[in-house]
Amino acid sequence: MSRLDETLPFIPVRIAVLTVSDTRRIEEDKSGDTLVARITDAGHHLAARTIIRDERAEIAAQLRNWCADPEIDVILSTGGTGLTGRDVSVEAHRDVYEKEIEAFGTVFTMVSMQKIGTSAVQSRATGGVANGTYLFALPGSTGACRDAWDEILKWQFDYRHRPCNFVEIMPRLDEHQRRK
């Protein structure tokens, strides 16, 4: 069972929030606000925040730009993970990933099943790694963002979380690039 080892220090990470929407503005971005509040309440740093249209190439370009920024450790996107024609966040993320974290989608579905039952099958939440940066595509609802953070990401981005967490392996995410 997971637990926090209080003898270890908390290590804040730098997290960027990307909202994918054709209609929302920052003032109306409740899902983005939910993520920002949870990120900062947990003691992490908000590294960047923006809204971008549901355009695969634009989303992928923004993800690549942030992955190239040494001041960003994690990117959380919200929106565009559904099944409609305009939902292209998952495809854009996968265009960028070097490695996909397949279990993230599975665990997110398990969490969602407890909250929304079989409607969880309509989400395509995904996670991956690129250029030493973690990327996660979350649904656009505030509830889904809250569940993803509270039930999964909060723990994985806490260095004290045992038996393991994402923070402890961050220095090794780009080791393949250093071997050249």
C-alpha positions as CSV (number, residue, x, y, z in Angstrom):
1,M,0.0,0.0,0.0
2,S,1.2,3.5,-0.7
3,R,2.3,5.9,2.0
4,L,4.4,9.0,2.6
5,D,7.8,8.7,4.2
6,E,7.8,11.9,6.3
7,T,11.6,11.5,6.9
8,L,12.2,12.5,3.3
9,P,12.1,16.1,2.1
10,F,9.3,17.4,-0.1
11,I,10.7,18.4,-3.5
12,P,8.6,20.8,-5.5
13,V,8.3,20.3,-9.3
14,R,7.6,22.9,-12.0
15,I,4.3,22.2,-13.7
16,A,2.7,23.8,-16.8
17,V,-1.0,23.8,-17.4
18,L,-2.4,23.7,-20.9
19,T,-6.1,24.0,-21.5
20,V,-7.3,22.8,-24.9
21,S,-10.5,24.6,-26.0
22,D,-11.9,26.4,-29.0
23,T,-14.2,28.5,-26.8
24,R,-12.8,29.1,-23.3
25,R,-10.8,32.1,-22.2
26,I,-8.5,32.1,-19.1
27,E,-11.2,33.9,-17.1
28,E,-13.6,30.9,-17.7
29,D,-11.1,28.1,-17.4
30,K,-12.5,26.3,-14.4
31,S,-10.6,23.0,-15.1
32,G,-7.3,24.9,-15.5
33,D,-8.1,26.8,-12.3
34,T,-8.7,23.5,-10.5
35,L,-5.3,22.2,-11.6
36,V,-3.5,25.4,-10.7
37,A,-5.0,25.5,-7.2
38,R,-4.1,21.9,-6.5
39,I,-0.6,22.3,-7.9
40,T,0.2,25.3,-5.7
41,D,-1.7,24.0,-2.7
42,A,0.6,20.9,-2.8
43,G,3.7,23.1,-2.8
44,H,4.6,22.8,-6.5
45,H,5.4,25.7,-8.8
46,L,3.2,26.8,-11.7
47,A,5.7,27.1,-14.5
48,A,3.4,28.3,-17.2
49,R,-0.3,28.4,-18.2
50,T,-2.0,29.0,-21.5
51,I,-5.1,28.0,-23.6
52,I,-4.8,26.7,-27.1
53,R,-7.3,25.7,-29.7
54,D,-8.3,22.1,-30.5
55,E,-5.7,21.8,-33.3
56,R,-3.4,18.8,-33.2
57,A,-0.4,20.5,-34.7
58,E,-0.7,23.5,-32.4
59,I,-1.1,21.4,-29.3
60,A,1.9,19.3,-30.3
61,A,4.0,22.4,-31.0
62,Q,3.1,23.8,-27.6
63,L,3.9,20.6,-25.9
64,R,7.3,20.4,-27.7
65,N,8.1,24.0,-26.8
66,W,7.4,23.3,-23.1
67,C,9.3,20.0,-23.2
68,A,12.3,22.0,-24.5
69,D,12.1,24.5,-21.6
70,P,14.4,23.4,-18.7
71,E,12.1,25.3,-16.3
72,I,9.2,22.9,-16.9
73,D,9.2,19.4,-15.4
74,V,5.6,18.4,-16.0
75,I,2.9,19.4,-18.4
76,L,-0.8,18.8,-17.6
77,S,-3.3,19.4,-20.4
78,T,-7.0,19.5,-19.9
79,G,-9.6,19.1,-22.6
80,G,-9.7,17.3,-25.9
81,T,-9.5,13.7,-24.6
82,G,-13.1,12.7,-25.7
83,L,-14.4,10.9,-28.7
84,T,-15.7,13.7,-30.9
85,G,-13.9,14.9,-34.1
86,R,-12.4,18.0,-32.4
87,D,-10.9,15.9,-29.5
88,V,-7.3,15.7,-30.6
89,S,-5.3,16.2,-27.4
90,V,-4.4,12.5,-27.1
91,E,-3.2,12.3,-30.7
92,A,-1.1,15.5,-30.2
93,H,0.4,14.1,-27.0
94,R,1.3,10.8,-28.7
95,D,2.9,12.8,-31.5
96,V,5.3,14.1,-28.8
97,Y,5.8,11.1,-26.5
98,E,9.1,9.2,-26.5
99,K,7.5,6.7,-24.1
100,E,3.9,6.4,-23.1
101,I,2.9,5.7,-19.5
102,E,0.1,3.2,-20.4
103,A,-0.9,2.5,-16.8
104,F,-1.9,6.1,-16.3
105,G,-4.9,5.7,-18.5
106,T,-5.8,2.4,-16.8
107,V,-5.5,3.8,-13.3
108,F,-7.4,7.0,-14.3
109,T,-10.2,4.8,-15.7
110,M,-10.3,2.8,-12.4
111,V,-10.6,6.1,-10.4
112,S,-13.3,7.4,-12.8
113,M,-15.3,4.2,-12.6
114,Q,-15.7,4.9,-8.8
115,K,-17.1,8.4,-9.6
116,I,-19.0,8.1,-12.9
117,G,-19.4,4.4,-13.5
118,T,-19.3,3.0,-17.0
119,S,-19.2,6.6,-18.5
120,A,-15.4,6.3,-17.7
121,V,-15.0,4.4,-21.0
122,Q,-15.5,7.7,-22.9
123,S,-12.2,9.2,-21.5
124,R,-8.9,8.7,-23.3
125,A,-6.7,10.2,-20.6
126,T,-3.0,9.5,-21.3
127,G,0.4,10.1,-20.0
128,G,3.9,10.0,-21.3
129,V,7.5,11.3,-21.3
130,A,9.4,13.4,-23.8
131,N,12.7,15.2,-23.5
132,G,12.9,14.5,-19.8
133,T,9.4,16.0,-19.2
134,Y,6.2,14.3,-18.0
135,L,3.1,14.9,-20.0
136,F,-0.5,14.1,-19.1
137,A,-3.7,14.7,-21.1
138,L,-6.7,14.9,-18.8
139,P,-10.4,15.4,-19.6
140,G,-11.8,18.9,-19.6
141,S,-14.2,18.5,-16.7
142,T,-13.2,20.0,-13.3
143,G,-14.2,16.7,-11.7
144,A,-11.9,14.7,-13.9
145,C,-9.0,17.1,-13.2
146,R,-9.7,16.9,-9.5
147,D,-9.8,13.1,-9.6
148,A,-6.6,12.8,-11.7
149,W,-4.7,15.1,-9.3
150,D,-6.2,14.0,-6.0
151,E,-6.1,10.2,-6.7
152,I,-3.0,9.8,-8.8
153,L,-0.8,12.8,-9.7
154,K,-0.6,14.4,-6.2
155,W,1.0,11.2,-5.0
156,Q,3.3,10.5,-7.9
157,F,4.7,14.0,-7.8
158,D,5.5,13.8,-4.1
159,Y,9.0,12.6,-3.6
160,R,8.1,11.1,-0.2
161,H,5.5,8.7,-1.7
162,R,6.4,5.1,-1.3
163,P,7.0,2.6,-2.7
164,C,7.9,4.8,-5.7
165,N,7.1,8.0,-7.5
166,F,7.8,10.0,-10.6
167,V,10.0,12.6,-8.9
168,E,12.7,10.1,-7.9
169,I,13.3,9.0,-11.5
170,M,13.2,12.5,-13.1
171,P,17.0,12.8,-13.3
172,R,17.1,9.6,-15.4
173,L,14.3,10.4,-17.8
174,D,16.7,11.8,-20.4
175,E,19.7,9.5,-19.7
176,H,19.4,8.1,-23.2
177,Q,20.3,11.5,-24.6
178,R,23.4,11.9,-22.4
179,R,24.9,8.5,-23.5
180,K,25.6,9.8,-27.0
